Amino acid sequence: MTRRTGRLRPAGVLLLVVILAAVPFLLASYPVSLGGRILAFALVVVSTDLLTGVTGMPTLAQVGYFGVGAYSAGLVGIHWTDNLIVQLAVGTLAAGLLALVTGVVAVRTAGIVFLMVTLAIGELIHQVADRLDFLGASNGLVGIPAGTLYPGGEPLILAGYTYWWALLVFLLGLTVAYVVAKSPLGLSMRAVRESPTRLRAVGQSTYVVRLVAFIIAGAIAGAAGTAWTAQTRFVSPGDLAFSVSALALLSVVLGGAGTLWGPAIGAAVVFLTRDWLAANYFTGHADLLLGIVFVLAVFLLPRGIAGYQLSRRSDPPHSGAAA
Amino acid sequence: MGWLDANLLTMLNGLALAALLFLIAVGLSLVFGTMDVLNLAHGVVSLTGAYIGVALLDPATGTIGFIVAMLAAAAIGLVLGAVLAAVTSGVSDHLRQALLTLGIAMIAGDVLGEVFGSDVRSVPPPAFLGGSVEILGRSYPAYRLAVIVLSLIIGVALFLVLERTKAGALVRATVADRTMVEAIGVRSRLVLGGVFAVGAALATLGGLLAGPVLGAQPGLDNTVLLLALVVVVIGGLGSIRGAVLGAVLVGQVQTLGVSLLPDLASFLLFGAMAVVLLLKPAGLLPARYGTGARA
């Protein structure tokens, strides 16, 4: 079970964290803010992998819960407090709560039907954001004040500071995802993917395992949403569109489903291709570039980016796409 | 009678949309049912058909010209389907199929946008169907009625081929037990490739016929793909009768529903789908054989 999520080498992880933390010292303000948004999106993709790869429930709803977190943080910022920790807590709770309410019915389905139900959830959240006036409707939520870390503290305005906050939330969320995946619950989640019948045979309810996984993943996506708002101070319904949900799911496959860290890298590749490579060098052709990346990945990286390094292992790859 | 009178044209529009959606969605459904391939490039295949209409049709197009355009669309669809079948044949995992076919769709959509521009292109109906007919004292575009009739004919023909011919029996057998079909000496891959090609040809044909109703523009491929997916899962994967029912429901939700409940317009489609799937996860009329019903 440890092997499925990839082996963590403490020194390597520490080096990676140091490099990520040093980004604001190395790059200009625009790339830093792009990096911060990548971290928020990557955390959504990690939450998508927790369901898709680890539990075998391919989902298109995570961007919706991300939106719940993002809008909640924005509303808290406008109407209550600019404290980022409060915003993180409220956004995470709100997304987790909605994941509970929607998950109660959604996780009764499986495979492609579950995929379509989650598509409906994501689209319905998107439409709510697009219609409700107190969320800014199609104009998006504007006028969110810069966040602070403690009462009376300096607002975080510089890209470097909001980046660090996003990095903190990302590392927090990733750690939770790893801990869950390696816990006894994570073992049950893998059992849901591999053999739900056997899991039932040993007396566990697959329904409860699937629901709990759904709530945790929703809450993590909500946390990612608050990190997004802390940087952009603006949430648009377009951030929750179907195309973003599709990219989140494809990032999981591109990165290597079930490995958690692979999908985070997949998210970075997708985001950089769309918002840096296409925006700067091939204006208007983001779809072409992303399409080429996806097609190449299917044939050159059959186990995703994570599988490239792990390909010498003998155990077969898992994607949990059984319908 | 008053209600029916007021909403008759809206319901007819819903039927015309259903006819187009059926033609497009039935291929998606059969390919999933027989090949277990989720082809997310289906929307762009259909959009290709619409652009074939942009290229070949003008307001003066006569009967012959329109039939030529239909044959051209079907032929190009057959080729596209065969290519997609070949490309996806080595990829059995659904998520990687999604990555591959959506990647292809994004590339093809970008190329189509480059060739035909990013503007909405309208497609004229053929001259002999350009007028309108009287229905209960109201005039209605003849073209849309023709689309409904043509789609009915194709649907019935498809059903008869699948249920009453030897080729249809082979397809059903392949759905039910691929290994057994191989064992009696049939190359199941050819059967599957054929289904893929015919399904794509129906999608390009549907796209061509949809041109005069929906137009052609970048992004329409995603809209069509989403609608077709909703049709297919509501109706039941791999089932022709299910695709008919799903298309009729989605057509009415998108026209009658939106006209009766304008405030809820944007929630209706996915709300309706969620309700259907939670009550009947296998769809309303799942396939009676094979893997489609299992999903």
Interface residues (C-beta under 8 A of the other chain):
Chain A: T52 P58 V105 R108 T109 A110 G111 I112 V113 M116 V117 L119 A120 I121 E123 L124 Q127 D130 R131 F242 S243 A246 L249 L250 V252 V253 L254 A257 H285 D287 L288 L290 G291 I292 V293 F294 V295 A297 V298 P302 S319 G320 A321 A322 A323
Chain B: F32 D36 L38 V91 D93 H94 L95 R96 A98 L99 L100 L102 G103 I104 A105 M106 I107 A108 G109 D110 V111 N222 L226 L229 V230 V233 L237 S266 F267 F270 G271 M273 A274 L277 L278 P281 A282 R294 A295
